[in-house]
Amino acid sequence: MFSILELVLSPIVWLMESLLILYVSIIPSFGFSIILLSFSFSFLLLPIQIRLRKIESNISKKIQKIDKELSLIDKNIKGEERFFLLEEIYKNNSYHPIHSIGLGASFFLLLPILISSVLLFTQEEIVKDIQFLIINDLSKPDSLLGSINILPFIMFLITLVDARFRFQGDTKSQIKFLFISLVLFLLVYKLPAALILYWISNNVFSFFLEVYKKFKQ
């Protein structure tokens, strides 16, 4: 399975590595080059990302509207009668529960890029013994507090703030993104600092994109 992923994503990994080498030749810092690499791919996917964010927003608003209508149904109504009322509300809002998958549309777009970054930065020789700011070796977990890695916590926090800002008033969507963020946190906690730095940069870009979109409205 892993080898199949490597084969399918090899063009993206090659492009990432080529850009990273280019940036390092211009900027004498691997850390800042990784940040620039992350911003480059985020910017490249920006038009699609904006479109998918709009879809997510529309679905989120529709779910909030449906939840309000559902809350008005008499709790004593049960069984078949309640089922048909739910179906009617869904029909009137052109909604099906499967549409909730669309709330993660922008994440699914980024998934091949994120996996490609894993394939790139888990190659230890890429950033072996490379120091960045207070991180001693980008090829290893940051260990900024002894045995505790700080960068994964920063990544989790930024993702959480982004989700709360993006889905204001939509508790269900916030919980879903909290769950996704928690799973990612556990998966990447012991991975190289270079990879976490890449993902943090991606999350920062995503957050400021959402802030810009909110203030533009």
VEXMIKOL-726647 format. One record per residue (C-alpha): x, y, z; residue in three letters. Coordinates in steps of 0.5 Angstrom, whole numbers. Layout:
BEGIN
{rec {X; Y; Z}; 'ALA'}
...
END
This chain:
BEGIN
{rec {0; 0; 0}; 'MET'}
{rec {6; 5; 2}; 'PHE'}
{rec {10; 3; -4}; 'SER'}
{rec {3; 5; -9}; 'ILE'}
{rec {3; 11; -5}; 'LEU'}
{rec {10; 13; -7}; 'GLU'}
{rec {9; 11; -14}; 'LEU'}
{rec {3; 15; -15}; 'VAL'}
{rec {5; 21; -11}; 'LEU'}
{rec {12; 21; -14}; 'SER'}
{rec {11; 27; -19}; 'PRO'}
{rec {9; 31; -13}; 'ILE'}
{rec {15; 29; -8}; 'VAL'}
{rec {20; 30; -14}; 'TRP'}
{rec {17; 37; -15}; 'LEU'}
{rec {17; 39; -8}; 'MET'}
{rec {24; 37; -7}; 'GLU'}
{rec {26; 41; -13}; 'SER'}
{rec {23; 47; -11}; 'LEU'}
{rec {26; 46; -4}; 'LEU'}
{rec {33; 45; -7}; 'ILE'}
{rec {32; 51; -11}; 'LEU'}
{rec {30; 56; -5}; 'TYR'}
{rec {36; 53; -1}; 'VAL'}
{rec {40; 56; -6}; 'SER'}
{rec {37; 62; -6}; 'ILE'}
{rec {35; 63; 2}; 'ILE'}
{rec {41; 60; 6}; 'PRO'}
{rec {36; 57; 11}; 'SER'}
{rec {33; 50; 10}; 'PHE'}
{rec {28; 52; 15}; 'GLY'}
{rec {25; 58; 12}; 'PHE'}
{rec {26; 55; 5}; 'SER'}
{rec {21; 49; 8}; 'ILE'}
{rec {16; 55; 10}; 'ILE'}
{rec {17; 58; 3}; 'LEU'}
{rec {15; 51; 0}; 'LEU'}
{rec {9; 50; 4}; 'SER'}
{rec {7; 57; 2}; 'PHE'}
{rec {8; 56; -5}; 'SER'}
{rec {4; 50; -6}; 'PHE'}
{rec {-2; 53; -2}; 'SER'}
{rec {-2; 59; -7}; 'PHE'}
{rec {-2; 54; -13}; 'LEU'}
{rec {-8; 51; -10}; 'LEU'}
{rec {-11; 57; -8}; 'LEU'}
{rec {-16; 58; -13}; 'PRO'}
{rec {-19; 51; -12}; 'ILE'}
{rec {-18; 52; -5}; 'GLN'}
{rec {-23; 58; -5}; 'ILE'}
{rec {-28; 54; -9}; 'ARG'}
{rec {-28; 49; -4}; 'LEU'}
{rec {-28; 53; 2}; 'ARG'}
{rec {-34; 56; -1}; 'LYS'}
{rec {-38; 50; -2}; 'ILE'}
{rec {-36; 48; 6}; 'GLU'}
{rec {-39; 54; 8}; 'SER'}
{rec {-45; 53; 4}; 'ASN'}
{rec {-46; 46; 7}; 'ILE'}
{rec {-45; 49; 14}; 'SER'}
{rec {-50; 54; 13}; 'LYS'}
{rec {-55; 49; 11}; 'LYS'}
{rec {-54; 44; 17}; 'ILE'}
{rec {-55; 50; 22}; 'GLN'}
{rec {-61; 52; 18}; 'LYS'}
{rec {-63; 45; 18}; 'ILE'}
{rec {-61; 44; 26}; 'ASP'}
{rec {-66; 50; 28}; 'LYS'}
{rec {-72; 47; 24}; 'GLU'}
{rec {-70; 40; 27}; 'LEU'}
{rec {-70; 43; 34}; 'SER'}
{rec {-78; 46; 33}; 'LEU'}
{rec {-80; 39; 32}; 'ILE'}
{rec {-84; 36; 38}; 'ASP'}
{rec {-80; 31; 42}; 'LYS'}
{rec {-86; 27; 43}; 'ASN'}
{rec {-86; 25; 35}; 'ILE'}
{rec {-83; 19; 34}; 'LYS'}
{rec {-82; 13; 30}; 'GLY'}
{rec {-85; 14; 22}; 'GLU'}
{rec {-88; 20; 23}; 'GLU'}
{rec {-81; 23; 26}; 'ARG'}
{rec {-78; 20; 20}; 'PHE'}
{rec {-82; 23; 15}; 'PHE'}
{rec {-82; 30; 18}; 'LEU'}
{rec {-74; 29; 18}; 'LEU'}
{rec {-74; 27; 10}; 'GLU'}
{rec {-79; 33; 9}; 'GLU'}
{rec {-74; 38; 12}; 'ILE'}
{rec {-68; 35; 8}; 'TYR'}
{rec {-72; 35; 2}; 'LYS'}
{rec {-74; 43; 3}; 'ASN'}
{rec {-67; 44; 4}; 'ASN'}
{rec {-64; 40; -2}; 'SER'}
{rec {-60; 36; 3}; 'TYR'}
{rec {-58; 29; 5}; 'HIS'}
{rec {-53; 27; 11}; 'PRO'}
{rec {-48; 25; 6}; 'ILE'}
{rec {-47; 32; 4}; 'HIS'}
{rec {-44; 33; 11}; 'SER'}
{rec {-37; 30; 7}; 'ILE'}
{rec {-37; 36; 4}; 'GLY'}
{rec {-35; 40; 10}; 'LEU'}
{rec {-28; 37; 9}; 'GLY'}
{rec {-27; 38; 2}; 'ALA'}
{rec {-21; 43; 3}; 'SER'}
{rec {-18; 38; 7}; 'PHE'}
{rec {-19; 32; 2}; 'PHE'}
{rec {-16; 37; -3}; 'LEU'}
{rec {-9; 38; 1}; 'LEU'}
{rec {-9; 31; 3}; 'LEU'}
{rec {-4; 28; -3}; 'PRO'}
{rec {0; 34; -2}; 'ILE'}
{rec {1; 33; 6}; 'LEU'}
{rec {2; 25; 4}; 'ILE'}
{rec {7; 28; -1}; 'SER'}
{rec {11; 32; 5}; 'SER'}
{rec {11; 26; 9}; 'VAL'}
{rec {14; 22; 4}; 'LEU'}
{rec {19; 28; 3}; 'LEU'}
{rec {21; 30; 10}; 'PHE'}
{rec {21; 23; 13}; 'THR'}
{rec {28; 22; 8}; 'GLN'}
{rec {32; 23; 14}; 'GLU'}
{rec {38; 25; 9}; 'GLU'}
{rec {34; 31; 6}; 'ILE'}
{rec {35; 35; 13}; 'VAL'}
{rec {39; 31; 17}; 'LYS'}
{rec {43; 35; 22}; 'ASP'}
{rec {40; 42; 19}; 'ILE'}
{rec {39; 47; 25}; 'GLN'}
{rec {33; 52; 25}; 'PHE'}
{rec {33; 57; 30}; 'LEU'}
{rec {32; 53; 37}; 'ILE'}
{rec {31; 47; 33}; 'ILE'}
{rec {37; 43; 33}; 'ASN'}
{rec {36; 37; 28}; 'ASP'}
{rec {30; 38; 23}; 'LEU'}
{rec {30; 31; 21}; 'SER'}
{rec {28; 29; 28}; 'LYS'}
{rec {22; 31; 33}; 'PRO'}
{rec {24; 38; 36}; 'ASP'}
{rec {24; 36; 43}; 'SER'}
{rec {24; 43; 45}; 'LEU'}
{rec {22; 41; 52}; 'LEU'}
{rec {26; 35; 53}; 'GLY'}
{rec {22; 29; 51}; 'SER'}
{rec {16; 34; 49}; 'ILE'}
{rec {15; 36; 42}; 'ASN'}
{rec {12; 43; 42}; 'ILE'}
{rec {11; 44; 34}; 'LEU'}
{rec {5; 39; 34}; 'PRO'}
{rec {2; 42; 39}; 'PHE'}
{rec {3; 49; 35}; 'ILE'}
{rec {0; 45; 29}; 'MET'}
{rec {-6; 43; 33}; 'PHE'}
{rec {-8; 50; 36}; 'LEU'}
{rec {-7; 53; 29}; 'ILE'}
{rec {-12; 48; 26}; 'THR'}
{rec {-17; 49; 32}; 'LEU'}
{rec {-17; 56; 32}; 'VAL'}
{rec {-18; 56; 24}; 'ASP'}
{rec {-24; 51; 25}; 'ALA'}
{rec {-27; 55; 30}; 'ARG'}
{rec {-26; 61; 26}; 'PHE'}
{rec {-29; 58; 19}; 'ARG'}
{rec {-35; 55; 22}; 'PHE'}
{rec {-37; 60; 27}; 'GLN'}
{rec {-44; 58; 30}; 'GLY'}
{rec {-43; 51; 27}; 'ASP'}
{rec {-41; 46; 33}; 'THR'}
{rec {-42; 40; 29}; 'LYS'}
{rec {-37; 42; 24}; 'SER'}
{rec {-32; 45; 29}; 'GLN'}
{rec {-33; 38; 33}; 'ILE'}
{rec {-31; 34; 27}; 'LYS'}
{rec {-25; 38; 25}; 'PHE'}
{rec {-23; 38; 32}; 'LEU'}
{rec {-23; 30; 32}; 'PHE'}
{rec {-19; 30; 25}; 'ILE'}
{rec {-14; 35; 28}; 'SER'}
{rec {-13; 31; 34}; 'LEU'}
{rec {-12; 24; 30}; 'VAL'}
{rec {-7; 28; 26}; 'LEU'}
{rec {-3; 31; 32}; 'PHE'}
{rec {-3; 23; 35}; 'LEU'}
{rec {0; 21; 28}; 'LEU'}
{rec {5; 27; 27}; 'VAL'}
{rec {7; 27; 34}; 'TYR'}
{rec {14; 24; 33}; 'LYS'}
{rec {15; 25; 26}; 'LEU'}
{rec {21; 30; 24}; 'PRO'}
{rec {21; 37; 26}; 'ALA'}
{rec {21; 39; 18}; 'ALA'}
{rec {15; 36; 17}; 'LEU'}
{rec {11; 39; 22}; 'ILE'}
{rec {14; 46; 20}; 'LEU'}
{rec {11; 45; 13}; 'TYR'}
{rec {4; 43; 16}; 'TRP'}
{rec {4; 49; 21}; 'ILE'}
{rec {6; 54; 15}; 'SER'}
{rec {0; 51; 11}; 'ASN'}
{rec {-4; 52; 17}; 'ASN'}
{rec {-2; 59; 18}; 'VAL'}
{rec {-4; 60; 10}; 'PHE'}
{rec {-10; 57; 11}; 'SER'}
{rec {-12; 61; 17}; 'PHE'}
{rec {-10; 68; 14}; 'PHE'}
{rec {-14; 66; 8}; 'LEU'}
{rec {-20; 65; 12}; 'GLU'}
{rec {-19; 71; 16}; 'VAL'}
{rec {-18; 75; 9}; 'TYR'}
{rec {-25; 72; 7}; 'LYS'}
{rec {-29; 74; 13}; 'LYS'}
{rec {-27; 81; 13}; 'PHE'}
{rec {-28; 81; 5}; 'LYS'}
{rec {-35; 79; 6}; 'GLN'}
END
